[in-house]
Structure formats: structure tokens, C-alpha cells
Amino acid sequence: MVCRFNPRAFVARMREVEGLGFETAPRPVANGVPPLPAIVPFVDHRYGRAATLDEPAVAISLYELVNLATGKPHVASRTDLAARFLIPEGAAIVVSGVDKDGPIERWWELKDRPAILAALRALGVTLVTTPNYSVLTDVPRTDNLHAMKRILLAWTEMAGAGLPTALHVNGRTQHDYTRWAELIADRPEIEILAFEFATGCGRGERIDWHVAQLCALADHVGRPLTLVIRGGGRKLDMLRRHFSDVTLVETEAFSRTIRRRRAHLTESGRLKWVKFPTPEGAPIDDLLAHNVALVRASYETCARPALRLRPPTRRIRRAAHRDDESVQPGLLRQLHLSGEARGVAPEPQGVVAAAKS
């Protein structure tokens, strides 16, 4: 914890980031924005699988690609990388820096990060997103500012190594987003942003607040920005109105497959998951491929405009409504398939009811 009431540790933490201000961070050159599909499936490992997942773009974890104990990459070539995750050698690779505090703190402690980043560039990864250092509510404010400065420094290291890099704009207050917006507006070399909605930022009303802040940031910057998100897929439509491109790193298909769940789409376009036990030792490749395809289809359904029903060609007798109003077929036009597709709790049986605060 970065607290000024612990002077010795506080001074050391200030020195490691050269102060809390953004202005002291180096300015690397721009590396460009690589083309990415709208949905990129996340693959965490190869366990339980025997075949290559045939996808043109795949996301993997930075902390599964690098051995955090030794500070060395687990792989030395694209062939090794493809074999480690059972993905195509020619696939576009998004390396995600999002994780729990343990791995991202270990990344900060590694002494030879430039060599690791040079190895990632040699592997030809398409994009890397910075670690998402936490900005918590139960710590001194200086701890939040220190975390955000570390995110920026991690971005400068990765971008400085020649890697197309997404800056993870973690923030807890509106002022945090204002600082990020001013920084990005002043530094055109920042072309790609990242955000994670899978944990606290995606819960309850907070997701709407963070989405509003991100959209306001993009409007303030006033130039095209690409956004890469984990979680928050139901907010894609809103974000796409303000960012030039939005890519979703989709983690649900992989995590559900590991738990032996199979996706299917209802007639209304809703995505549902059912138990799908597999024989002991049987590979889950077909199940994973099916789930990836169905989840992508559900988002494609969301992106389609609402169906317009053709007016009836003959007079239809309508049943009386209880308030003397006839049933209106026009109400069908108000059904929003994207909301329906994403409106199912992922684990209804695991929901715990709680009193409203």
C-alpha cells in the first residue's frame, strides 16, 4: 500500500514511478492499430483438448505466455506458441494483461522486462494490453495514483519495444477519467485503449457509469480510438458509437466449455447454456469450437437491426384486451433481440438473492 504515513516505503514507491504525475512518463513512437475482428475468443490453456482451435484471431494471457518465476517466455517460436495453446500458427494473437493482483504484481517485479518484450515482438504478437493495476476504494488515494502511473509506465515499456499496445484506463473517480482523457488527447501515439468489465466494473450500476466515462473520454480526445474490452459485451452497441473500433476479448465460451456447458440459441436469439457431460478423458475440442461459434453468433444477432414485420394483407380479428384495447402485433417490433440475447444470467442456479441497499 502506497501511504505517506509509511515514509520509507512511500519514498521508495514514488521513486520507482518517478512521481505520480503522468507528465514524467516517456513518449514512445506510435506503432499503429492492427486490424482485429469484433470478437476474439480467449484461450487460457490446452488441457482437455487434442486439436487446434481453428480461429483467425485468439487472445491469450500474458501470464501464461511468460514464466513469472524465471522471467522467461514459455515459448521461443510461433510453432511453440501454437503447440502450447493449440491454436493456428498464423492466427492473430492478442496478449491480454488482465489478471488478478498476484500475477500483475509479479510482472512489475520482473527485472528484465525489456528482454521479455523483445521476445514477444519476435513472436509476432498482434497486440498486447497492459496490466490492469487495481484502483481500490479502501486504500489511500496515493495508492490509486501510483497504480495508474504504473499502468502508463507499463504501456510506455511495451510500446517502446515496438509492440502495438493498448493502454488500460483503470479509474475510480471522474477525475481519474479526466486525467486519462487529457493525457490521451495530448499524446497521439496512444491509439488503442483497453478496459475490463468482468469483475467489479461490470456489476450493477457501475458498468453504466464506467461506460459513460469511457464514451466521454473518447469524445474529449476527438480523434479515432480503438477499444479492446474483456467482459461487458452487452454494452458493445453504446461503445461503438464513440470509438472507431471495439473488439471484445470473449472469455465465456472457454470458461463454460471447461465446465462442460454447451451453448444454444433460442428462437428469440437468446443465448442459453445447458449441462453437457463428456466421457472421462474425452477431448472437448468439438464442444469448444461449437461454443465459440454460438457465442459469436449471439453477438452478431445483437448487432442486427430489429426485425420489421410486414403489415397484414388481410384483416385480422383481434382478441379484446382486458382494458378494452386489442392486442397489438406492433409490439413485436419493440422486442430488442440484443437485450434478449444477453439478458440471461450465466449461472441462474448460482445467483444469491440480496436485499437492495
Contacts in CASP RR format, 6 or more apart in sequence:
PFRMAT RR
TARGET T0000
AUTHOR 0000-0000-0000
METHOD contacts of the structure
MODEL  1
MVCRFNPRAFVARMREVEGLGFETAPRPVANGVPPLPAIVPFVDHRYGRA
ATLDEPAVAISLYELVNLATGKPHVASRTDLAARFLIPEGAAIVVSGVDK
DGPIERWWELKDRPAILAALRALGVTLVTTPNYSVLTDVPRTDNLHAMKR
ILLAWTEMAGAGLPTALHVNGRTQHDYTRWAELIADRPEIEILAFEFATG
CGRGERIDWHVAQLCALADHVGRPLTLVIRGGGRKLDMLRRHFSDVTLVE
TEAFSRTIRRRRAHLTESGRLKWVKFPTPEGAPIDDLLAHNVALVRASYE
TCARPALRLRPPTRRIRRAAHRDDESVQPGLLRQLHLSGEARGVAPEPQG
VVAAAKS
1 139 0 8 1.000
1 140 0 8 1.000
1 143 0 8 1.000
2 9 0 8 1.000
2 10 0 8 1.000
2 13 0 8 1.000
2 139 0 8 1.000
2 140 0 8 1.000
2 142 0 8 1.000
2 143 0 8 1.000
2 145 0 8 1.000
2 146 0 8 1.000
3 9 0 8 1.000
3 10 0 8 1.000
3 139 0 8 1.000
3 140 0 8 1.000
3 142 0 8 1.000
3 143 0 8 1.000
4 10 0 8 1.000
4 140 0 8 1.000
4 142 0 8 1.000
10 142 0 8 1.000
13 146 0 8 1.000
14 20 0 8 1.000
14 146 0 8 1.000
17 146 0 8 1.000
17 149 0 8 1.000
17 150 0 8 1.000
17 153 0 8 1.000
18 24 0 8 1.000
19 149 0 8 1.000
20 142 0 8 1.000
20 145 0 8 1.000
20 146 0 8 1.000
20 149 0 8 1.000
21 145 0 8 1.000
21 149 0 8 1.000
22 149 0 8 1.000
22 152 0 8 1.000
22 179 0 8 1.000
22 183 0 8 1.000
25 149 0 8 1.000
25 152 0 8 1.000
25 153 0 8 1.000
25 156 0 8 1.000
26 156 0 8 1.000
26 160 0 8 1.000
27 156 0 8 1.000
27 187 0 8 1.000
27 189 0 8 1.000
28 156 0 8 1.000
28 159 0 8 1.000
28 160 0 8 1.000
28 162 0 8 1.000
28 189 0 8 1.000
29 159 0 8 1.000
29 160 0 8 1.000
29 189 0 8 1.000
30 188 0 8 1.000
30 189 0 8 1.000
30 191 0 8 1.000
31 159 0 8 1.000
31 160 0 8 1.000
31 162 0 8 1.000
31 163 0 8 1.000
31 164 0 8 1.000
31 165 0 8 1.000
31 191 0 8 1.000
32 164 0 8 1.000
32 191 0 8 1.000
33 164 0 8 1.000
33 191 0 8 1.000
33 192 0 8 1.000
33 226 0 8 1.000
33 245 0 8 1.000
34 92 0 8 1.000
34 126 0 8 1.000
34 127 0 8 1.000
34 164 0 8 1.000
36 57 0 8 1.000
36 92 0 8 1.000
36 94 0 8 1.000
36 126 0 8 1.000
36 127 0 8 1.000
36 226 0 8 1.000
36 228 0 8 1.000
36 245 0 8 1.000
36 247 0 8 1.000
37 56 0 8 1.000
37 57 0 8 1.000
37 247 0 8 1.000
38 236 0 8 1.000
38 246 0 8 1.000
38 247 0 8 1.000
38 248 0 8 1.000
38 299 0 8 1.000
38 303 0 8 1.000
39 247 0 8 1.000
39 248 0 8 1.000
39 250 0 8 1.000
39 295 0 8 1.000
39 296 0 8 1.000
39 299 0 8 1.000
40 57 0 8 1.000
40 58 0 8 1.000
40 59 0 8 1.000
40 92 0 8 1.000
40 94 0 8 1.000
40 247 0 8 1.000
40 248 0 8 1.000
40 249 0 8 1.000
40 250 0 8 1.000
41 53 0 8 1.000
41 55 0 8 1.000
41 58 0 8 1.000
41 59 0 8 1.000
41 250 0 8 1.000
41 253 0 8 1.000
41 254 0 8 1.000
41 292 0 8 1.000
41 295 0 8 1.000
41 296 0 8 1.000
42 58 0 8 1.000
42 59 0 8 1.000
42 60 0 8 1.000
42 96 0 8 1.000
42 230 0 8 1.000
42 249 0 8 1.000
42 250 0 8 1.000
42 251 0 8 1.000
42 253 0 8 1.000
42 254 0 8 1.000
43 53 0 8 1.000
43 58 0 8 1.000
43 59 0 8 1.000
43 60 0 8 1.000
43 85 0 8 1.000
43 86 0 8 1.000
43 87 0 8 1.000
43 254 0 8 1.000
44 60 0 8 1.000
44 61 0 8 1.000
44 64 0 8 1.000
44 254 0 8 1.000
44 255 0 8 1.000
45 64 0 8 1.000
45 85 0 8 1.000
46 84 0 8 1.000
46 85 0 8 1.000
46 86 0 8 1.000
48 281 0 8 1.000
48 283 0 8 1.000
48 284 0 8 1.000
49 86 0 8 1.000
49 283 0 8 1.000
49 284 0 8 1.000
49 285 0 8 1.000
49 288 0 8 1.000
50 86 0 8 1.000
50 283 0 8 1.000
50 285 0 8 1.000
51 86 0 8 1.000
51 283 0 8 1.000
51 285 0 8 1.000
52 82 0 8 1.000
52 86 0 8 1.000
52 87 0 8 1.000
52 88 0 8 1.000
53 86 0 8 1.000
53 87 0 8 1.000
53 88 0 8 1.000
53 285 0 8 1.000
53 288 0 8 1.000
53 289 0 8 1.000
53 292 0 8 1.000
54 88 0 8 1.000
54 289 0 8 1.000
55 87 0 8 1.000
55 88 0 8 1.000
55 91 0 8 1.000
55 292 0 8 1.000
56 88 0 8 1.000
56 91 0 8 1.000
56 92 0 8 1.000
57 91 0 8 1.000
57 92 0 8 1.000
57 93 0 8 1.000
57 94 0 8 1.000
57 126 0 8 1.000
58 85 0 8 1.000
58 87 0 8 1.000
58 88 0 8 1.000
58 91 0 8 1.000
58 92 0 8 1.000
58 93 0 8 1.000
58 94 0 8 1.000
59 93 0 8 1.000
59 94 0 8 1.000
59 95 0 8 1.000
59 96 0 8 1.000
59 249 0 8 1.000
60 85 0 8 1.000
60 87 0 8 1.000
60 93 0 8 1.000
60 94 0 8 1.000
60 95 0 8 1.000
60 96 0 8 1.000
61 95 0 8 1.000
61 96 0 8 1.000
61 97 0 8 1.000
61 98 0 8 1.000
61 99 0 8 1.000
62 95 0 8 1.000
62 96 0 8 1.000
62 97 0 8 1.000
62 99 0 8 1.000
62 107 0 8 1.000
62 128 0 8 1.000
62 131 0 8 1.000
63 97 0 8 1.000
63 99 0 8 1.000
63 103 0 8 1.000
63 104 0 8 1.000
63 106 0 8 1.000
63 107 0 8 1.000
64 74 0 8 1.000
64 85 0 8 1.000
65 73 0 8 1.000
65 74 0 8 1.000
65 75 0 8 1.000
65 81 0 8 1.000
65 95 0 8 1.000
65 120 0 8 1.000
66 72 0 8 1.000
66 73 0 8 1.000
66 74 0 8 1.000
66 107 0 8 1.000
66 110 0 8 1.000
66 116 0 8 1.000
67 73 0 8 1.000
67 74 0 8 1.000
68 103 0 8 1.000
68 106 0 8 1.000
68 107 0 8 1.000
68 110 0 8 1.000
71 110 0 8 1.000
71 112 0 8 1.000
71 116 0 8 1.000
72 116 0 8 1.000
73 116 0 8 1.000
73 119 0 8 1.000
73 120 0 8 1.000
73 123 0 8 1.000
74 80 0 8 1.000
74 84 0 8 1.000
75 81 0 8 1.000
75 84 0 8 1.000
75 123 0 8 1.000
76 119 0 8 1.000
77 123 0 8 1.000
78 89 0 8 1.000
78 90 0 8 1.000
78 123 0 8 1.000
78 124 0 8 1.000
79 89 0 8 1.000
81 87 0 8 1.000
81 89 0 8 1.000
81 93 0 8 1.000
81 123 0 8 1.000
82 88 0 8 1.000
82 89 0 8 1.000
82 90 0 8 1.000
82 91 0 8 1.000
87 93 0 8 1.000
92 126 0 8 1.000
92 127 0 8 1.000
93 123 0 8 1.000
93 124 0 8 1.000
93 125 0 8 1.000
93 126 0 8 1.000
93 127 0 8 1.000
94 125 0 8 1.000
94 126 0 8 1.000
94 127 0 8 1.000
94 128 0 8 1.000
94 129 0 8 1.000
94 228 0 8 1.000
94 247 0 8 1.000
94 249 0 8 1.000
95 120 0 8 1.000
95 125 0 8 1.000
95 127 0 8 1.000
95 128 0 8 1.000
95 129 0 8 1.000
96 129 0 8 1.000
96 230 0 8 1.000
96 249 0 8 1.000
97 104 0 8 1.000
97 128 0 8 1.000
97 129 0 8 1.000
97 130 0 8 1.000
97 131 0 8 1.000
97 132 0 8 1.000
97 168 0 8 1.000
98 129 0 8 1.000
98 131 0 8 1.000
98 132 0 8 1.000
98 168 0 8 1.000
98 194 0 8 1.000
98 196 0 8 1.000
98 198 0 8 1.000
98 230 0 8 1.000
99 131 0 8 1.000
99 132 0 8 1.000
101 134 0 8 1.000
104 131 0 8 1.000
104 132 0 8 1.000
104 133 0 8 1.000
107 113 0 8 1.000
107 131 0 8 1.000
107 154 0 8 1.000
108 131 0 8 1.000
108 133 0 8 1.000
108 150 0 8 1.000
108 154 0 8 1.000
110 116 0 8 1.000
113 157 0 8 1.000
114 157 0 8 1.000
114 161 0 8 1.000
117 157 0 8 1.000
117 158 0 8 1.000
117 160 0 8 1.000
117 161 0 8 1.000
117 163 0 8 1.000
118 161 0 8 1.000
120 128 0 8 1.000
120 161 0 8 1.000
120 163 0 8 1.000
121 161 0 8 1.000
121 162 0 8 1.000
121 163 0 8 1.000
125 163 0 8 1.000
126 164 0 8 1.000
127 163 0 8 1.000
127 164 0 8 1.000
127 165 0 8 1.000
127 166 0 8 1.000
127 192 0 8 1.000
127 228 0 8 1.000
128 158 0 8 1.000
128 163 0 8 1.000
128 164 0 8 1.000
128 165 0 8 1.000
128 166 0 8 1.000
129 165 0 8 1.000
129 166 0 8 1.000
129 168 0 8 1.000
129 194 0 8 1.000
129 228 0 8 1.000
130 151 0 8 1.000
130 154 0 8 1.000
130 155 0 8 1.000
130 158 0 8 1.000
130 165 0 8 1.000
130 166 0 8 1.000
130 167 0 8 1.000
130 168 0 8 1.000
130 194 0 8 1.000
131 150 0 8 1.000
131 151 0 8 1.000
131 154 0 8 1.000
131 168 0 8 1.000
132 151 0 8 1.000
132 168 0 8 1.000
132 170 0 8 1.000
132 194 0 8 1.000
132 196 0 8 1.000
133 147 0 8 1.000
133 148 0 8 1.000
133 150 0 8 1.000
133 151 0 8 1.000
133 154 0 8 1.000
133 170 0 8 1.000
134 147 0 8 1.000
134 170 0 8 1.000
135 144 0 8 1.000
135 147 0 8 1.000
135 148 0 8 1.000
135 170 0 8 1.000
135 171 0 8 1.000
135 172 0 8 1.000
135 176 0 8 1.000
136 143 0 8 1.000
136 144 0 8 1.000
136 172 0 8 1.000
137 172 0 8 1.000
144 171 0 8 1.000
144 172 0 8 1.000
144 176 0 8 1.000
147 170 0 8 1.000
148 170 0 8 1.000
148 171 0 8 1.000
148 176 0 8 1.000
148 179 0 8 1.000
148 180 0 8 1.000
151 167 0 8 1.000
151 168 0 8 1.000
151 169 0 8 1.000
151 170 0 8 1.000
152 167 0 8 1.000
152 183 0 8 1.000
155 165 0 8 1.000
155 167 0 8 1.000
155 168 0 8 1.000
155 190 0 8 1.000
158 165 0 8 1.000
159 165 0 8 1.000
159 189 0 8 1.000
164 192 0 8 1.000
165 192 0 8 1.000
166 192 0 8 1.000
166 193 0 8 1.000
166 194 0 8 1.000
166 226 0 8 1.000
166 228 0 8 1.000
167 184 0 8 1.000
167 190 0 8 1.000
167 192 0 8 1.000
167 193 0 8 1.000
167 194 0 8 1.000
168 193 0 8 1.000
168 194 0 8 1.000
168 195 0 8 1.000
168 196 0 8 1.000
169 177 0 8 1.000
169 180 0 8 1.000
169 193 0 8 1.000
169 194 0 8 1.000
169 195 0 8 1.000
169 214 0 8 1.000
169 217 0 8 1.000
170 176 0 8 1.000
171 177 0 8 1.000
171 180 0 8 1.000
171 213 0 8 1.000
174 213 0 8 1.000
177 213 0 8 1.000
177 214 0 8 1.000
177 216 0 8 1.000
177 217 0 8 1.000
180 217 0 8 1.000
181 216 0 8 1.000
181 217 0 8 1.000
181 220 0 8 1.000
181 221 0 8 1.000
182 220 0 8 1.000
183 190 0 8 1.000
184 190 0 8 1.000
184 193 0 8 1.000
184 217 0 8 1.000
184 221 0 8 1.000
184 225 0 8 1.000
185 220 0 8 1.000
185 221 0 8 1.000
185 222 0 8 1.000
188 223 0 8 1.000
191 224 0 8 1.000
191 225 0 8 1.000
191 226 0 8 1.000
192 225 0 8 1.000
192 226 0 8 1.000
192 227 0 8 1.000
192 228 0 8 1.000
193 214 0 8 1.000
193 217 0 8 1.000
193 225 0 8 1.000
193 226 0 8 1.000
193 227 0 8 1.000
193 228 0 8 1.000
193 243 0 8 1.000
194 227 0 8 1.000
194 228 0 8 1.000
194 229 0 8 1.000
194 230 0 8 1.000
195 201 0 8 1.000
195 210 0 8 1.000
195 214 0 8 1.000
195 227 0 8 1.000
195 228 0 8 1.000
195 229 0 8 1.000
195 230 0 8 1.000
196 229 0 8 1.000
196 230 0 8 1.000
196 231 0 8 1.000
197 207 0 8 1.000
197 210 0 8 1.000
197 229 0 8 1.000
197 230 0 8 1.000
197 231 0 8 1.000
197 232 0 8 1.000
197 233 0 8 1.000
197 235 0 8 1.000
198 230 0 8 1.000
198 231 0 8 1.000
198 232 0 8 1.000
198 251 0 8 1.000
200 206 0 8 1.000
201 207 0 8 1.000
201 210 0 8 1.000
202 210 0 8 1.000
202 231 0 8 1.000
202 232 0 8 1.000
207 232 0 8 1.000
207 235 0 8 1.000
211 235 0 8 1.000
211 238 0 8 1.000
211 239 0 8 1.000
214 227 0 8 1.000
214 239 0 8 1.000
214 242 0 8 1.000
215 238 0 8 1.000
215 239 0 8 1.000
215 241 0 8 1.000
215 242 0 8 1.000
218 225 0 8 1.000
218 227 0 8 1.000
218 242 0 8 1.000
218 243 0 8 1.000
219 242 0 8 1.000
224 243 0 8 1.000
224 244 0 8 1.000
225 243 0 8 1.000
225 244 0 8 1.000
226 243 0 8 1.000
226 244 0 8 1.000
226 245 0 8 1.000
226 246 0 8 1.000
226 247 0 8 1.000
227 239 0 8 1.000
227 243 0 8 1.000
227 245 0 8 1.000
227 246 0 8 1.000
227 247 0 8 1.000
228 246 0 8 1.000
228 247 0 8 1.000
228 249 0 8 1.000
229 239 0 8 1.000
229 246 0 8 1.000
229 247 0 8 1.000
229 248 0 8 1.000
229 249 0 8 1.000
230 248 0 8 1.000
230 249 0 8 1.000
230 251 0 8 1.000
231 248 0 8 1.000
231 249 0 8 1.000
231 250 0 8 1.000
231 251 0 8 1.000
232 248 0 8 1.000
233 248 0 8 1.000
233 299 0 8 1.000
233 342 0 8 1.000
234 302 0 8 1.000
234 338 0 8 1.000
234 339 0 8 1.000
234 342 0 8 1.000
234 343 0 8 1.000
236 246 0 8 1.000
236 248 0 8 1.000
236 299 0 8 1.000
236 302 0 8 1.000
236 303 0 8 1.000
237 302 0 8 1.000
237 303 0 8 1.000
237 338 0 8 1.000
239 246 0 8 1.000
240 246 0 8 1.000
248 299 0 8 1.000
250 292 0 8 1.000
250 295 0 8 1.000
250 296 0 8 1.000
250 299 0 8 1.000
252 295 0 8 1.000
252 346 0 8 1.000
253 263 0 8 1.000
253 288 0 8 1.000
253 291 0 8 1.000
253 292 0 8 1.000
253 294 0 8 1.000
253 295 0 8 1.000
254 288 0 8 1.000
254 291 0 8 1.000
254 292 0 8 1.000
256 263 0 8 1.000
256 273 0 8 1.000
256 291 0 8 1.000
256 346 0 8 1.000
257 284 0 8 1.000
257 287 0 8 1.000
257 288 0 8 1.000
257 291 0 8 1.000
258 284 0 8 1.000
260 275 0 8 1.000
260 276 0 8 1.000
260 277 0 8 1.000
260 278 0 8 1.000
260 284 0 8 1.000
260 287 0 8 1.000
261 273 0 8 1.000
261 274 0 8 1.000
261 275 0 8 1.000
261 276 0 8 1.000
261 291 0 8 1.000
262 273 0 8 1.000
262 274 0 8 1.000
262 275 0 8 1.000
262 276 0 8 1.000
262 287 0 8 1.000
262 290 0 8 1.000
262 291 0 8 1.000
263 271 0 8 1.000
263 272 0 8 1.000
263 273 0 8 1.000
263 290 0 8 1.000
263 291 0 8 1.000
263 294 0 8 1.000
263 295 0 8 1.000
263 298 0 8 1.000
264 271 0 8 1.000
264 272 0 8 1.000
264 274 0 8 1.000
264 294 0 8 1.000
265 271 0 8 1.000
265 272 0 8 1.000
265 294 0 8 1.000
265 297 0 8 1.000
265 298 0 8 1.000
265 301 0 8 1.000
265 341 0 8 1.000
266 272 0 8 1.000
268 335 0 8 1.000
268 337 0 8 1.000
268 340 0 8 1.000
269 298 0 8 1.000
269 301 0 8 1.000
269 337 0 8 1.000
269 340 0 8 1.000
269 341 0 8 1.000
270 340 0 8 1.000
270 341 0 8 1.000
270 343 0 8 1.000
270 344 0 8 1.000
271 294 0 8 1.000
271 295 0 8 1.000
271 298 0 8 1.000
271 341 0 8 1.000
271 342 0 8 1.000
271 344 0 8 1.000
272 344 0 8 1.000
273 346 0 8 1.000
276 287 0 8 1.000
278 284 0 8 1.000
278 287 0 8 1.000
298 341 0 8 1.000
298 342 0 8 1.000
299 341 0 8 1.000
301 337 0 8 1.000
301 338 0 8 1.000
301 341 0 8 1.000
302 337 0 8 1.000
302 338 0 8 1.000
302 339 0 8 1.000
302 341 0 8 1.000
302 342 0 8 1.000
303 338 0 8 1.000
304 337 0 8 1.000
306 333 0 8 1.000
306 334 0 8 1.000
306 335 0 8 1.000
306 336 0 8 1.000
306 337 0 8 1.000
307 332 0 8 1.000
307 333 0 8 1.000
307 337 0 8 1.000
308 333 0 8 1.000
309 329 0 8 1.000
309 330 0 8 1.000
309 332 0 8 1.000
309 333 0 8 1.000
312 329 0 8 1.000
316 329 0 8 1.000
318 326 0 8 1.000
318 327 0 8 1.000
319 326 0 8 1.000
319 327 0 8 1.000
320 326 0 8 1.000
321 327 0 8 1.000
345 351 0 8 1.000
END
